[in-house]
C-alpha cells in the first residue's frame, strides 16, 4: 500500500490506519490474520504482517462448486 495513493483521498492515511488497527483485532478462521503493521514515513509506506495464503480466493470458490 503506497502512501501517495492514500494521500489523494481526503483523510486516506488516517482511515487506512484505523481500518488496519481494527483488522488487527479481528480473529476469524475465514479471514487472513493481520499480526502487525509498520509505518515508514521516510519511504512513505505501510508494511503489513499477515498470514500467508497459498491459494487464491477464486481457487477456493472453484473447489467449493464441485
DRENTIMI-750614 format. One line per 5 residues: number of its first residue (from 0); their letters; for each residue x, y, z of C-alpha. Coordinates in steps of 0.25 Angstrom, whole numbers, plus 5000, padded with zeros to 4 digits. Example, Ala and Ser with C-alpha at 12.3 -4.5 7.8 and 13.67 -1.06 7.14 Angstrom:
0	AS	5049 4982 5031 ~ 5055 4996 5029
END
This chain:
0	XXXXX	5000 5000 5000 ~ 5007 5013 4996 ~ 5005 5025 5003 ~ 5004 5034 4991 ~ 4991 5027 4987
5	XXXXX	4985 5029 5001 ~ 4989 5044 5001 ~ 4980 5046 4989 ~ 4968 5042 4997 ~ 4963 5052 5008
10	XXXXX	4968 5046 5021 ~ 4972 5034 5014 ~ 4984 5031 5022 ~ 4977 5032 5035 ~ 4965 5024 5030
15	XXXXX	4975 5013 5026 ~ 4982 5012 5039 ~ 4969 5012 5047 ~ 4964 5000 5038 ~ 4977 4993 5040
20	XXXXX	4976 4994 5055 ~ 4962 4989 5054 ~ 4966 4977 5045 ~ 4978 4974 5055 ~ 4967 4971 5066
25	XXXXX	4959 4962 5057 ~ 4961 4947 5059 ~ 4952 4938 5050 ~ 4956 4925 5043 ~ 4951 4931 5029
30	XXXXX	4959 4944 5030 ~ 4974 4945 5027 ~ 4980 4949 5041 ~ 4988 4963 5042 ~ 4998 4962 5052
35	XXXXX	5004 4976 5052 ~ 5008 4987 5043 ~ 5019 4997 5042 ~ 5018 5011 5037 ~ 5031 5016 5030
40	XXXXX	5029 5031 5028 ~ 5043 5033 5021 ~ 5039 5023 5010 ~ 5024 5027 5011 ~ 5020 5012 5012
45	XXXXX	5012 5003 5021 ~ 5017 4989 5023 ~ 5006 4979 5027 ~ 5010 4966 5034 ~ 4999 4955 5030
50	XXXXX	4997 4940 5029 ~ 5002 4934 5016 ~ 4990 4929 5008 ~ 4995 4919 4998 ~ 4982 4919 4989
55	XXXXX	4974 4930 4983 ~ 4960 4933 4986 ~ 4956 4929 4972 ~ 4963 4915 4974 ~ 4955 4913 4987
60	XXXXX	4942 4917 4981 ~ 4944 4908 4969 ~ 4947 4896 4978 ~ 4935 4898 4986 ~ 4926 4898 4974
65	X	4930 4883 4971
END
